[in-house]
Amino acid sequence: MIINRSIYGALTLTEGDCMPKLGGNSCKTYPVRRKIRVYEYPENKMWKAMSLIIKK
């Protein structure tokens, strides 16, 4: 796969009790560093073949 454009942005992790409630919540969001993998989207033929195998 060839990526002709740059990929950029911020990756954040959200954890804790993020449900809305009176008095606030204990939800925390902060930036993290992770390795991001980009995979090629499978072709239609591949999905059709896989669905035939699964149905058997």
C-alpha angles and dihedrals in degrees: 000000000000121000108204095184135049122260116215141155144105125290115208133187120215119196141160132048102331097170113124113250141149113284095027130274139264094245115141126193123186139157119265136186117234137160107251118206121202117203129194114253109250119247122251092247090059093053092048092052092048092050091052091052093048094050092057 
